[in-house]
Amino acid sequence: MSDILEKNPWGALREFTNARIALGRAGNSLPTAPLLAFNLSHAQARDAVHHPLDTDVLHEQLHALNFKTLDVHSAAPDRERYLRRPDLGRRLSDESRAALGAFQSDSPEVVFVIGDGLSAFAASKQAIPLLQAVCAKLADWKIGPVVVARQARVALGDEIGELLDSKLVVMLIGERPGLSSPDSLGIYLTYGPKVGCSDAQRNCISNVRPEGLDYPLAAHKLHYLLTHAKRLGLTGVGLKDDSDALLESAPTARAVSDASQQADTA
């Protein structure tokens, strides 16, 4: 009896990508294993969107690494309104705005914000290893407290940076989960942060995770952009990522680091 499962001749290509290619066929449908894997990935993506960020654990981990921290919340009071009202996720709650306004800031050169975005999994798993990797390269920089933000969108970092009087703000935020990457972290860098900054005024590095853009390479790119942002006094479309030229070999991971290449969906 012949095998009812028809294998795809492109099957060898699957070792090079997590994309759903060469899955084979069973009649007019997918084989059972790929179908179950798809359903699992879909469930993981949904969980990533709705899973709450455990801020207590995040603060404890940051304190153990000698980072000072602050805790803020956006104007979105809960997850349902956060998803329905992206504008609320871009502004601080009244309480958080008052707390940051009263905070005695010493005008840091850079402030890092860890936001849940659309994947708390990403913020929990990727933010701290990346933060360690890049801060090791910033020994001579004045770094402000790490701000942990709940119900956060990318632009929330602008208001945080403005209130802390920081030259630069770096938002580390969970990206919209894909069906093969529910824990992908995005990095958004803005010079002169203030309420009303557009996406054209920031740079983005995306897909930060061990299976995508790994921590050393992401830290290399971020350090390059931070250094040149401070030198030029700008970020966004005027700041290009030429960091690959400093590497011994071209990176194999994919990254997006020019401004406006990714919409503000995080």
C-alpha positions in Angstrom: 0.0 0.0 0.0 1.4 3.4 -0.9 2.0 6.1 1.7 -1.0 8.5 1.7 1.2 11.3 3.0 2.7 13.1 0.0 6.0 14.7 1.0 7.2 18.0 -0.4 10.4 17.9 -2.4 11.4 21.2 -0.8 11.6 19.5 2.6 15.4 20.0 2.8 14.8 23.8 3.0 13.1 23.6 6.3 16.3 23.3 8.2 17.1 26.9 7.2 13.9 28.6 8.4 11.1 28.4 10.9 8.6 29.5 8.2 5.9 27.0 7.3 7.1 25.6 4.1 7.3 22.1 2.6 4.8 20.7 5.1 3.6 17.9 2.8 0.0 16.9 2.1 -2.5 14.4 3.1 -5.0 14.4 0.3 -6.2 18.0 0.0 -5.2 18.9 3.6 -2.2 19.3 5.8 -0.7 16.3 7.6 -1.8 16.0 11.2 1.5 17.0 12.8 1.9 20.3 10.9 -1.8 21.1 11.6 -1.4 20.5 15.3 1.9 22.6 15.3 0.0 25.5 13.7 -2.8 25.4 16.3 -0.2 25.4 19.1 1.6 28.4 17.6 -1.7 30.2 17.2 -2.5 29.6 20.8 0.9 30.7 21.9 0.5 34.0 20.0 -2.8 34.6 21.6 -1.4 33.9 25.0 1.5 36.3 24.4 -1.0 39.1 23.7 -3.1 38.5 26.8 -0.5 37.3 29.4 0.2 40.0 32.0 3.7 41.2 32.7 5.0 40.0 36.1 6.5 43.4 37.1 7.4 42.2 40.6 9.7 39.5 39.3 11.2 41.9 36.7 12.0 44.5 39.4 13.6 41.8 41.5 15.8 40.6 38.7 16.8 44.2 37.8 17.7 45.0 41.4 19.7 41.8 41.7 21.8 43.2 38.8 22.2 46.6 40.6 19.8 48.5 38.3 17.7 51.2 39.8 14.0 50.9 38.7 10.8 52.9 38.4 7.3 51.5 37.8 4.7 53.2 35.6 1.4 52.4 34.0 -0.1 53.8 30.8 -3.5 55.5 30.6 -5.0 52.2 29.5 -6.5 50.9 32.8 -6.8 47.3 31.6 -5.8 44.9 28.8 -9.1 45.1 27.0 -9.0 48.9 26.7 -5.3 48.7 25.9 -6.0 46.6 22.8 -9.0 48.6 21.7 -7.5 52.1 22.4 -3.8 52.2 21.2 -3.8 56.0 22.0 -4.2 55.3 25.7 -1.1 53.1 25.7 1.0 56.0 24.4 0.4 58.3 27.4 1.1 57.8 31.1 -1.6 57.5 33.7 -2.1 60.6 35.8 -0.5 58.8 38.8 2.5 57.7 36.8 3.0 61.2 35.3 2.9 62.8 38.7 5.3 60.2 40.1 7.9 60.8 37.3 7.4 64.5 37.5 8.3 64.5 41.2 11.3 62.2 40.7 14.6 63.9 41.2 16.3 63.2 37.8 19.9 64.1 37.2 19.4 64.4 33.4 20.7 61.0 32.2 22.0 60.5 28.8 19.9 57.5 28.2 16.9 55.9 29.9 15.8 52.3 29.2 12.1 51.4 29.4 10.9 47.8 29.5 7.3 47.6 28.2 5.0 44.7 27.9 3.6 45.8 24.5 1.9 43.0 22.6 4.0 40.2 24.2 4.8 40.2 27.9 6.7 36.9 27.1 9.2 38.9 25.1 9.7 41.6 27.8 10.1 39.0 30.5 12.6 36.7 28.5 14.6 39.0 26.3 14.8 42.5 27.9 17.2 41.8 30.8 19.8 39.8 28.8 19.8 42.5 26.2 20.1 45.2 28.8 23.1 43.5 30.3 24.8 43.1 27.0 24.3 46.8 25.9 25.1 48.4 29.3 28.4 46.6 29.3 29.3 48.7 26.3 28.1 52.0 28.0 30.5 52.2 30.9 31.1 55.9 30.4 27.4 56.8 29.9 25.1 58.4 32.5 22.3 55.8 32.6 19.0 56.6 34.3 16.8 54.2 36.2 15.2 51.4 34.2 11.5 52.1 33.9 9.1 49.1 33.8 5.9 50.0 32.0 2.6 48.2 31.9 0.0 48.4 29.1 2.7 50.2 27.1 2.9 51.3 23.4 6.2 52.5 21.8 5.4 56.2 22.1 5.0 55.9 25.9 8.8 56.1 26.1 8.7 59.6 24.7 6.7 61.0 27.7 8.9 59.0 30.1 12.1 60.3 28.6 10.8 63.9 28.6 9.8 63.8 32.3 13.1 62.3 33.3 14.9 64.9 31.1 16.9 62.3 29.3 18.7 62.9 26.0 17.8 59.5 24.7 15.1 56.9 25.5 15.3 53.2 24.5 12.1 51.3 24.6 12.4 47.5 24.9 9.0 46.2 24.1 7.2 43.0 23.1 6.4 42.9 19.4 3.2 41.7 17.9 3.6 37.9 18.1 4.0 35.9 15.0 3.1 32.2 14.5 6.7 31.3 14.9 7.8 34.0 17.3 5.6 34.8 20.3 8.5 36.2 22.3 10.1 38.6 19.9 11.4 41.9 21.4 11.6 45.2 19.6 14.0 48.1 20.4 13.0 51.7 19.7 15.5 54.5 20.1 14.5 58.2 20.2 16.7 61.3 20.6 15.2 64.2 22.4 12.1 62.3 23.5 8.9 64.3 24.1 5.2 63.8 23.6 4.3 64.1 20.0 7.4 62.5 18.4 6.7 60.6 15.2 7.9 57.2 14.1 10.2 59.0 11.6 12.1 60.4 14.6 13.1 57.0 16.0 15.1 53.9 14.9 14.0 50.3 15.3 15.8 47.0 15.8 13.4 44.1 15.7 13.2 40.3 16.2 15.5 40.3 19.2 15.5 36.7 20.6 18.0 33.8 20.5 16.3 32.4 17.4 16.3 35.7 15.6 18.7 38.6 16.3 20.7 37.4 19.2 21.7 39.5 22.2 25.3 40.3 21.3 24.4 41.4 17.8 21.4 43.4 19.0 23.6 45.1 21.6 26.2 45.8 19.0 23.6 47.5 16.7 22.0 49.4 19.6 25.4 50.6 20.9 26.3 51.8 17.4 23.0 53.7 17.1 23.3 55.2 20.6 26.8 56.4 20.0 26.0 58.1 16.7 22.7 59.5 17.9 24.6 61.3 20.7 27.2 62.5 18.3 24.7 63.8 15.7 22.0 64.8 18.0 19.3 62.9 16.2 17.6 59.6 15.5 15.2 58.5 12.9 15.5 58.8 9.1 18.7 60.8 9.5 20.5 58.1 11.4 21.5 55.0 9.4 22.6 51.7 10.8 26.0 50.9 9.3 27.0 48.7 12.2 27.4 45.6 10.1 30.5 47.1 8.5 32.2 46.8 11.9 31.6 43.1 12.2 34.1 40.5 11.0 31.4 38.8 9.0 28.0 39.7 7.8 25.2 38.7 10.3 22.9 35.9 9.4 20.1 37.1 11.5 17.6 39.5 10.1 17.0 42.9 11.7 15.2 46.1 10.9 16.9 49.2 12.2 15.8 52.1 10.0 13.1 54.3 11.3 9.5 53.8 10.2 10.1 50.3 8.8 7.8 48.9 11.5 4.5 50.4 12.4 3.8 51.3 16.0 1.9 48.2 16.8 3.9 47.2 19.9 
